[in-house]
Amino acid sequence: MRLRCAVLDDFQGVAAESADWSLIEDAVEVVALRRHLEDEDALAAALAEYDIVVTLRERVAFPGSLLARLPRLRLIVATGMRNTVIDYAAAEARGVTVCGTQSSGTPPVELTWALLLGLARGIVQENTALRGGGPWQSTVGADLDGARLGVLGLGRIGGRVARVGLAFGMRVSAWSPNLTEERAAAAGVEAASSKEELLAGSDFVTVHVPGGERTRGLIGAAELALLKPTAYLVNTSRASVVDQDALLAVLHEGRIAGAGVDVFDVEPLPAGHPVRTAPRLLATPHLGYVSRANYRTYYTQAVEDIRAYLAGAPIRRLP
């Protein structure tokens, strides 16, 4: 009898074509679930008959309470090598192996710039007006050349974002808790002396720090108050880094020019969520990692993880 594998949140229906699942078809029946399961009861009911689950990023939590309701579960494959919403101790206690996958070798910086450029040049407003017969030219674009780009987190992704900013002729500053002047200079940017200096002096701020307790609420109401009224904030990192309620408040009050956001406290966003109707907000449904290269890597390595588990030698184990 074959094992059963559920692939969660296959919204676009592309998991099957992103990897060669035939490599495990003799031993495993793979079922892609395209509808997001929002609560623990729905997950427990839907996954009760599965031995393996492939979960996309950190969208679905696997606390001990859920694991206890999935007696057949033996393997969780999490796309990415970092997942903070799986109870690893509970999984180990129940004999559930947890494995990860790598991401594409090229950091996803395109969406950061899509949001930033969309904000700077009013792309959505102008496209909507043009297609709907509205006014011809209703916005005035913000210039990038000579503007100050503040990069919060100069790691693998933040460093590439900074290089693009330099190519646009921007003056680029960076800050993170452990950033040194030497590292900043090696990237061709200035090191801000503090988070506050970075925020107050930037025309555009882009967030690229990892999630976790150290960065939770790193930008809250006090930090947002430092931004210029003409400044834009872009967050494609983790929702927890920016206080969502505080951001909504400054957008409604017009205290910053706008924000571009790809990550949210709740995903997918409920139909009536206030983010959906916030002014001065350009938002996308967590598309930063959604690319052909990333999906090929995720699902190809998910198949590898499953094969290795079946062979009795699990690979890429988490945490």
Secondary structure as UniProt FT lines:
FT   STRAND          3..7
FT   TURN            11..12
FT   TURN            15..17
FT   HELIX           21..24
FT   TURN            25..27
FT   STRAND          28..32
FT   HELIX           40..47
FT   TURN            48..49
FT   STRAND          52..55
FT   TURN            57..58
FT   HELIX           64..67
FT   TURN            68..69
FT   TURN            71..72
FT   STRAND          75..78
FT   HELIX           88..93
FT   TURN            94..95
FT   STRAND          97..100
FT   HELIX           110..120
FT   TURN            121..122
FT   HELIX           123..131
FT   TURN            132..133
FT   TURN            145..146
FT   STRAND          148..152
FT   HELIX           156..167
FT   TURN            168..169
FT   STRAND          171..175
FT   TURN            177..178
FT   HELIX           181..186
FT   TURN            187..188
FT   STRAND          190..191
FT   HELIX           195..201
FT   STRAND          204..207
FT   TURN            213..217
FT   HELIX           221..224
FT   TURN            225..226
FT   TURN            229..230
FT   STRAND          232..235
FT   HELIX           239..241
FT   HELIX           244..253
FT   STRAND          258..261
FT   TURN            271..272
FT   HELIX           274..277
FT   TURN            279..280
FT   STRAND          281..283
FT   TURN            288..289
FT   HELIX           292..310
FT   TURN            311..312
//
